[in-house]
């Protein structure tokens, strides 16, 4: 049962939807059940689609997961990858143009990330890239863009609220946190990404330099967040988010390129970093009431 939960990315889907609810409380707006459901649907459908489109790298990184995905190819293709995004669009349509177009943008970015659909002319200009995932650095920036936009902005748009400077700061912080998670997953998956020709920060930097990059940028982002909170631009409950910066530093320090199974255990089974991140969302919501 736990393997099924993690393999199908249900943990990320549930945590994302709960995160959207938590940020609604933080922004002092009603928790919109339809927004929460839409965030769950978007996260689940994009990550399920990714299980089939990462076949080359997952043959090395996660052969058991790939085999399971191919066994359920029809369900993933027609239900989770095609039908669920349409459901999300229909739901968002009821809450105005901002909600609709943001949902559509999240779906489009997810599709362009997963599928090799760039025409040959564009692909040649992008050094052979056929999807967003094939483009250096963009590969690490695209999922955080989708994640932060869904969790921070959709609850606001579903309630007809504007994007305030406070919301932009929170969006930026969540974007950085999701970026850290992406780089850590790429550290774990270096072997498979290299074999499939995908360039990532984790396999173009040395392992040591990637760890140093994560730790240094985590310290910097934590210091910026601390400053905004200390000066009372953000409420005191925002201090809880610093737990994520601490988690990045601890996990990056523990990562060892010679212990791939250990790194996978941290990121896939315990999902410690994502758990700490979303736990901090719940805490700031609770103490913002």
N, C-alpha and C positions, 0 to 999 in steps of 0.2 A: 504493500500500500504506500509507504513513504516514497519508494522509487517511482511509482506511478505518478504521485503528486508532483515530485520534482521534475521528472522526465517531461511531463506535459506542461511544465511551466505554470502550473496552477498556483504555486506559492507566490510567484511574481504577480500573477493576475489578481489574486486575493489581496496581497499587500498593496498593490497599486490602487485598487478600489478603496481600500481602507485609508490609504494615504490621501486620496481625493476628499474623503469625508473629513479627515483630520484637518486638512488645510481649509476646508469650509468653515470649521469652527474657529480656526486661527484668524481667518479674515472676517469673522463675525457675520457670516451669511448663513442662511438655512442650509442644512445638509440635503441636497437634492438627490433623491434615490435614483432618478434617471441618469444623472451625471455620473454617479458612482457606478451604475451598471454599465454605462457607455465606456468608462475607463477600463473596467474589467474586460469587456468585449474586445476593445482595441488591443489591449496588452496580450490577451489570450490568442487572438487571431493572428497577430503579427509574429509572435514567437512560435506558434504552431507552424505557420508557413515557413519560417526559418529552418525548422527541423528537416524539411524536405529539400530546400534549396541549398543547404550546406553539405551536400552529399560527398563531395570530394574531400574536404577537410575533416568531416566527421568520420569518414572511413578510417582515419588515423586517430582522431581525438576521442570519438565516442561511437565505436562500431555497434555496440548493443543498442544505443539510442537510435542510431540511423536505421538499423534493422527493424526496430519497432515502428518507427515512423513510416517506412516503406510498406510495412504490413497494413498500416491504416491510411494508405495514401488517398484512397477515394474519400474517406471521411474528412481528412485534413484539407484536401483540395476543395471539395464542394461545400462542405459545411462550415468549417472554421475559417478558411481563407477567402471564400466568396460570399456565402450567405450571411455570416455574422457581421462583416463590414457594412453590408446593405442594411441590416437591422440597426446598426449604430447610426447610419445616416438618417434613417427614417425617424429614429428617436430624436436626434439632434435637430431635425427639421422643425419639430414642435416648439423649439426654444429660441428661434430667431436666426438671422443670417450669420452672426458671429459664431454661434455654436455649430452651425452647419458647416461653414467653410473651414473652421479650425479642425473639426472632425474629419472632413474630406482631406485636408492637408496632411494630417497624421497618417491616414490610410495611404495616401499617395507616396509619402516619404517611405513608409514601411514597405510598400510594393517595390519602389525603385531600389531600395536597399537589398531586398531579397532576390529579385528576378533579373536575369541577364537580358534586359530588353532595350538597351541603348542601340540605336542604329549604327551600322558599320562606320559611317562618316564620323559620328561623334566618338565612337569607340577608338578610332585611330588618333583623334585629337587628345584622348585621355590615356594614351599609351596602352591601348588594348583593354581598358576597363569596360565591362558590359553592364555593370550595376554600381550603385553607390558603395557597396561593400568592397569593391575592387580598387577604390581610389584611396591612396595613402592619406592618413589622418582623417579624411572624411569618414572612413570606416569606423573610427572611434568616436566621431562627433554626431553621427546620425541617430543612433538609438537614444543617447541622452537628450537630443532635441525633441524627439517624439515623447519620451517619458516625461520630461519636465513640462512640456506644453500640455499634455493630457492631464497630469495631476494638479498643476497649478492653475492653468487658464480655463479649462473646461468647466470646473465648478463655478467660476466667476461668470462665464458667459451663459451658462444654463440659468443663472439667477439674474441675468440682465445687468451685471455689474461691470464697470470699466476696469482696465488694468492700471493699478496705481503704482507709484515708485516702490512701495513696500512689496507689491506682488512681483515686480521685476527683480528686486533683490532676491526674493525667495526662489523665483524661477532660476536665476543665475546660480544660486547655491545648489539647488537640486540638479541642475545641468552638470555642474562640476562633480557632484557626488556620483551621479550616474556614469560620468566619464571615468572616474576612478574605478568603478566596478567593471566597466568595459575593458580597461587596460589590464586589470587583474585577470579577467577571464582570458584575455589574449596572452598573458604571461603563461597561464596554464596550458593554452592551446598552441604554443609556438610551433611545435613539431608539425601538426596537421596544417596550420596556415602556411608554413614554409613549403610543404610538399605540394600544396595547391596553388602556389604562386601569389598568395595574398600578402601584401606588405602591411605590417602593423607597427605601431610604436614599439611593441614588445619584442618583435623579431628583427627590427632594424637597429635599435639600441642594443647594447649588451644587457644581459640580465641584471647586472649590478647597477648600470646606469638607469634602467627602467625603475628599479626599486628606489633609487635615489630621487628620481624625478617625481614619483608618487609621494614620497615622504615630504620632500621640499614643498611641492605644490599644495599638499594637504595642510602643512603648517601655515603657509601663506593664506590660503582660503579660510582657515580657522581663525587666524589673526584678524582678517577683514571682518568676518562675522562677529567676532568678539567685540571689535570696535563699534560696529553698528548697534550692537546690543548694549554695550557699556554706556554709550552716549544716549541711550533710550530712544533711538530712531526705531528700533525694533523692541518688542516687549521682552521682559526678562526671561520668559519661557523659552525664547530662542536659544538660550545657552545650552539646552538639551541637545541641539543639533551638533554641538561640538563632540558628542560621543562618537559621531560618524568619523570625524577627522582622526580621533584617537584609534578607532577600529582600523582605518586605512593604514596608519603608521604601524600598528601591531601586526596586521596580516602581511603587509609588504615586507616587514622585517623577518617574518617566519618563512616566507616563500623561498624555496630552494630549487633551482633548475634540475638538480639531480634527484629530486623527490617529487616527480610528476604526480604520482598517485596521491601523495599527501596534499598537494595543491588542489587536486580535483576534489578530494574529500572536503577540504575547507570550503570551496566555492560551490560545489554541487550538493553536498549532503547537509552540512551545517548551515549553509548560506548565511554565515555569521555577519558579513558586512551588510547585506541587504536587510537582515533582521534588525541590526542595530540602527540602520538608517530609518526604517519604517517605525521602529519602536520610538525613536526620537520624535517622529511626526505625531504619534499618539500622545506622547507626553506634553508636547507644546500645545496640542489641542485641549488636553485635560486642564492644564494650568492657565490657559487663555480664557477659560469660561468666566 
